[in-house]
Every structure is written in structure tokens, then in C-alpha cells.
Amino acid sequence: MPTLPSFEELLPKQTDPAKAAMREKLVGILSSKGEILPSANSPRGKLWRLVNSPGSSLEECAEVIQLDTALASRIFRIANSGAYAAQAGNISEAILCLGLKFVREQVFNAAVFKEYSGWVLPSEWDLFWLRNIFVARLCERMSAAYGSTNGSEYLAGLVHDMGWLFLATYLPDEFTQMFGSGKTVAEAEQEFLPFGHAQISAAIAARTLLPPRAIHAILHHHDPLSATFADQKEPNPQPNKLGVILKVCDNVADICQMDMFGRATVTIESLPQSPEVLWLNRFGNTHDFVTLAEEELAKSQDIFSVYFSNRKFQ
């Protein structure tokens, strides 16, 4: 099984005093944060184990969900929203209609939003959580075309850009300088920060105990084709497929006018010829990105509206 460094090691030490001070501050903050894993004895902790166990049944999940009023209400509302239209009369019917994967996604949403939604969003970033939900859903759906999924695909999409939110909250001056500098994102990160947002996002993922495959995908989601696990022992190391999918999903979000971090560099017409999509096509599956975007954006919008009101976690 591939391994990765600890979250502290994902944030390299710096020789520049100002950047070293920034690193120390970021490591300290992350050290003080809790994992997204809920308490083992709580209803949500029991549910977390169930949705991550291949032997769990929907009936078992429904029984535990009904002990968590807030989560049960959210799942029921999403199930009966316009994009899902389950027409369920109760939470058990909603879960039986939509399946374990749907339940798993909502458990992940609730855990991540509860832990991180209090971080400060810039006023112009209303789309941040919607974009992350959209990328997460796309990531899991595309991954399912190549085999079974276990939820790490969804979580990778949900937290892959958390580094931006972390910077906006804890290094607001540097964050403002970056986006007011007139430089590209990559240039501004190099000038103003000790490391880029992808490294910070990966450190957050490591701190919250995501699997190595998901952490690696997040760390390299801007250039996944050039990255393999450092300790991969295969004769011909391959890129992390999840990282390649994550890059494609990011591009789709940009095409859907959620290009929050810089102007979109691809179009829906050029996307099928991008290096990442051509690499994925080698595995025998192609994707209708227009249909994917339309279907998943509608569902993502319904999920977002249930969890957030006036940009605040409900």
C-alpha cells in the first residue's frame, strides 16, 4: 500500500524567515484541528463505520440515521428535492430509494462542513462549497466507471481546494496580495507563500486521516500525469488515476463558470482532447461531459441549498 509523509512533512520547512513563520503558524493551526471522524460511540460515528463497511445494509444505516435528527432531515430533504425526486414518505424510504452511496456522501458532507464551514469565505466566493460538492460528485461518478468506489473519491473532491479556504482564513493579508498581484496563481503562490494551496489541501487531508491515495490525488491535482507514488514498486509506475480524474473534474467545474481561482483554460469542446482525458480513455471508458455536468450540477445545487443558507452551514 502506498504511503505518504505526515501532514507536517507535506509542508516543507523554509529558509526564508517570513515563509518559515507562515509555515509554523499553519502547522500549529492544523495540529489543533480535530479529525473529521466523529466520536465512535455517537450515532454519526456508528454510521461512519457502517457507510465504510462493505457488509452494511441500508436498513442498518436507516436505523442509525434516525437517531441523528439533523442528518436525517437533510437526507430526507435532499432525497425529495427537484433533482432527486425520490417522493419518499419517510427517511427509510428515502435511503432505500437512493442507496448506500448516497448516504455515504451525506455523512461525509456533514462531517466536512461541520469541521470547516466556520472558516472565512471571501465575499466573492459564494460558489466555494457548491464547487466542491460538484467536483466531489463528479469525481465519484467518473471513478465508478473504472471500478468500485469506497468514498475516498468523493472526499478527495470535497476537500481538494480547502487550502484556499485555509489561506483566506489564517493568512488573509497574503491571500489578498496574491489575488491582487496581477500574477498567475502559480506565480503568486511562489512569491507570497511557503507552499501552494494543493500542498496545504493535502496536509489538511492527511490531518483528517484520508487514505494515501486520496491525499496523493489532492497533492498533485494540478499536474497528475507527472506524479506517481514515491514508493511505488511496479516495473512501470503509473499516475494516480484518482488524481487524473480530479484534474478533469476541476476543469469541468471551471467550464461551468465556477472558475474561482483563475480564468478557465479549457472549453467543453477541447476537454475531450486534454492530456488527462486522453490518458483515461486508455482504460476503455469515455465520458459525455455535457450530460455529466448538467446532471451533477443540478443535484449539487440541491445538496448545497439544504446544507447552507446565506453561505452559512445550517
Sequence and secondary structure as in RCSB ss.txt:
>XXXX:A:sequence
MPTLPSFEELLPKQTDPAKAAMREKLVGILSSKGEILPSANSPRGKLWRLVNSPGSSLEECAEVIQLDTALASRI
FRIANSGAYAAQAGNISEAILCLGLKFVREQVFNAAVFKEYSGWVLPSEWDLFWLRNIFVARLCERMSAAYGSTN
GSEYLAGLVHDMGWLFLATYLPDEFTQMFGSGKTVAEAEQEFLPFGHAQISAAIAARTLLPPRAIHAILHHHDPL
SATFADQKEPNPQPNKLGVILKVCDNVADICQMDMFGRATVTIESLPQSPEVLWLNRFGNTHDFVTLAEEELAKS
QDIFSVYFSNRKFQ
>XXXX:A:secstr
      TTTTS   SSHHHHHHHHHHHHHHHHS  SS  TTSHHHHHHHHHT TT  HHHHHHHHTT HHHHHHH
HHHHTSTTT    SSHHHHHHHH HHHHHHHHHHHHHHHHHTTS   TT TTHHHHHHHHHHHHHHHHHTTS   
SHHHHHHHHTTHHHHHHHHH HHHHHHHHHS S HHHHHHHH SS HHHHHHHHHHHTT  HHHHHHHHTTTSGG
G   TT  SSS    HHHHHHHHHHHHHIIIII TTS     TTTGGGSHHHHHHHTTT    HHHHHHHHHHHH
HHHHHHHEETTEE 
